Amino acid sequence: MSENTPQDVNRIQEEAQKQDRDAKKAQEVVDDAISKMTPQRQYEKEKEQNKR
């Protein structure tokens, strides 16, 4: 394996930090969607139980 120059190290770190930020944003979007979905799911459950 070759030695990385300081510029390479900085570039790699910046790319890794960007990926971390993107992953965090994606997780927040998923969490938000799930939180909005849950009441609908709860409503469907209650509706199903009321039919019985």
Z-matrix of the N, CA and C atoms (Angstrom, degrees):
N
C 1 1.449
C 2 1.531 1 108.92
N 3 1.309 2 116.48 1 139.93
C 4 1.454 3 119.69 2 -176.86
C 5 1.526 4 110.85 3 -88.38
N 6 1.319 5 114.94 4 157.42
C 7 1.464 6 120.05 5 177.39
C 8 1.525 7 109.81 6 -74.94
N 9 1.312 8 116.36 7 139.21
C 10 1.455 9 120.54 8 176.50
C 11 1.516 10 109.94 9 -89.52
N 12 1.313 11 116.63 10 137.96
C 13 1.466 12 120.62 11 175.62
C 14 1.528 13 107.67 12 -76.04
N 15 1.324 14 117.81 13 161.19
C 16 1.479 15 119.46 14 177.56
C 17 1.529 16 112.30 15 -54.98
N 18 1.350 17 116.76 16 -35.52
C 19 1.461 18 119.46 17 178.63
C 20 1.531 19 110.27 18 -64.58
N 21 1.332 20 116.63 19 -41.23
C 22 1.469 21 120.19 20 177.76
C 23 1.521 22 110.81 21 -62.04
N 24 1.317 23 115.38 22 -44.13
C 25 1.468 24 120.15 23 -179.62
C 26 1.524 25 110.14 24 -60.79
N 27 1.327 26 117.42 25 -45.38
C 28 1.466 27 121.09 26 179.50
C 29 1.522 28 111.02 27 -62.24
N 30 1.333 29 116.22 28 -42.51
C 31 1.458 30 120.33 29 -179.28
C 32 1.533 31 109.95 30 -64.16
N 33 1.312 32 116.65 31 -43.22
C 34 1.469 33 121.17 32 179.67
C 35 1.524 34 110.14 33 -64.02
N 36 1.338 35 117.32 34 -43.68
C 37 1.467 36 120.59 35 178.73
C 38 1.524 37 111.57 36 -62.38
N 39 1.320 38 116.89 37 -43.66
C 40 1.467 39 120.34 38 179.80
C 41 1.529 40 110.79 39 -62.97
N 42 1.337 41 116.31 40 -41.74
C 43 1.466 42 120.07 41 179.05
C 44 1.529 43 110.34 42 -64.28
N 45 1.322 44 116.93 43 -41.16
C 46 1.469 45 120.57 44 179.40
C 47 1.530 46 110.44 45 -65.22
N 48 1.328 47 117.32 46 -41.40
C 49 1.464 48 120.62 47 178.78
C 50 1.523 49 110.93 48 -65.06
N 51 1.326 50 117.42 49 -37.94
C 52 1.467 51 121.21 50 178.35
C 53 1.531 52 109.33 51 -64.18
N 54 1.330 53 116.76 52 -43.23
C 55 1.463 54 119.86 53 178.92
C 56 1.522 55 110.66 54 -63.88
N 57 1.338 56 117.07 55 -39.17
C 58 1.466 57 120.76 56 177.45
C 59 1.526 58 110.85 57 -61.31
N 60 1.340 59 116.49 58 -43.89
C 61 1.471 60 120.13 59 179.36
C 62 1.526 61 110.71 60 -63.80
N 63 1.332 62 116.13 61 -43.27
C 64 1.466 63 119.81 62 179.35
C 65 1.526 64 110.51 63 -62.38
N 66 1.316 65 116.87 64 -41.66
C 67 1.465 66 120.66 65 179.79
C 68 1.522 67 110.47 66 -65.35
N 69 1.319 68 117.01 67 -38.93
C 70 1.469 69 120.64 68 179.08
C 71 1.521 70 110.45 69 -65.04
N 72 1.344 71 116.32 70 -42.87
C 73 1.466 72 120.38 71 177.99
C 74 1.526 73 109.97 72 -61.26
N 75 1.316 74 116.18 73 -44.92
C 76 1.470 75 120.21 74 -179.78
C 77 1.520 76 110.03 75 -60.93
N 78 1.328 77 117.82 76 -42.13
C 79 1.466 78 121.29 77 179.46
C 80 1.526 79 110.42 78 -63.34
N 81 1.338 80 116.99 79 -40.13
C 82 1.467 81 120.24 80 178.64
C 83 1.524 82 110.76 81 -64.07
N 84 1.333 83 117.31 82 -40.15
C 85 1.469 84 121.01 83 178.89
C 86 1.528 85 109.89 84 -63.20
N 87 1.333 86 116.16 85 -44.38
C 88 1.464 87 120.61 86 179.64
C 89 1.528 88 110.29 87 -63.29
N 90 1.331 89 117.35 88 -46.40
C 91 1.469 90 121.01 89 179.53
C 92 1.522 91 111.08 90 -60.40
N 93 1.333 92 116.19 91 -41.13
C 94 1.459 93 120.66 92 179.56
C 95 1.529 94 110.30 93 -63.90
N 96 1.319 95 116.12 94 -44.25
C 97 1.471 96 119.85 95 -179.96
C 98 1.525 97 110.54 96 -63.39
N 99 1.314 98 117.01 97 -41.29
C 100 1.470 99 120.61 98 179.91
C 101 1.526 100 110.07 99 -65.58
N 102 1.333 101 117.26 100 -40.87
C 103 1.463 102 119.38 101 -178.79
C 104 1.522 103 110.76 102 -65.69
N 105 1.318 104 117.24 103 -32.49
C 106 1.463 105 120.01 104 178.29
C 107 1.522 106 111.21 105 -77.25
N 108 1.320 107 116.46 106 -26.74
C 109 1.458 108 121.82 107 -176.98
C 110 1.531 109 111.10 108 -78.84
N 111 1.292 110 117.49 109 -32.25
C 112 1.464 111 121.92 110 -173.00
C 113 1.528 112 113.51 111 -56.80
N 114 1.322 113 120.64 112 -46.75
C 115 1.475 114 118.53 113 -179.66
C 116 1.531 115 112.08 114 -60.04
N 117 1.326 116 117.32 115 -37.43
C 118 1.464 117 120.32 116 177.97
C 119 1.523 118 110.07 117 -63.04
N 120 1.306 119 116.12 118 -43.27
C 121 1.463 120 120.07 119 179.41
C 122 1.526 121 109.70 120 -62.78
N 123 1.330 122 116.42 121 -41.32
C 124 1.467 123 121.26 122 179.31
C 125 1.529 124 109.68 123 -62.73
N 126 1.316 125 116.44 124 -42.58
C 127 1.457 126 121.33 125 179.17
C 128 1.527 127 110.27 126 -61.13
N 129 1.318 128 116.91 127 -43.98
C 130 1.469 129 120.96 128 179.38
C 131 1.530 130 110.72 129 -62.15
N 132 1.318 131 116.47 130 -40.03
C 133 1.480 132 120.84 131 178.86
C 134 1.525 133 110.19 132 -61.89
N 135 1.332 134 115.59 133 -47.44
C 136 1.459 135 119.92 134 -178.64
C 137 1.526 136 110.54 135 -63.94
N 138 1.307 137 116.47 136 -40.31
C 139 1.453 138 120.89 137 179.21
C 140 1.537 139 110.09 138 -61.44
N 141 1.308 140 115.64 139 -43.05
C 142 1.458 141 121.35 140 179.65
C 143 1.527 142 110.20 141 -62.73
N 144 1.326 143 117.49 142 -41.79
C 145 1.462 144 120.91 143 -179.42
C 146 1.526 145 111.20 144 -68.63
N 147 1.325 146 117.25 145 -32.64
C 148 1.455 147 120.25 146 -179.86
C 149 1.528 148 112.26 147 -70.04
N 150 1.313 149 117.21 148 -23.62
C 151 1.460 150 120.78 149 179.14
C 152 1.522 151 111.55 150 -69.07
N 153 1.319 152 115.91 151 -30.98
C 154 1.479 153 120.55 152 -175.23
C 155 1.493 154 112.93 153 -72.24
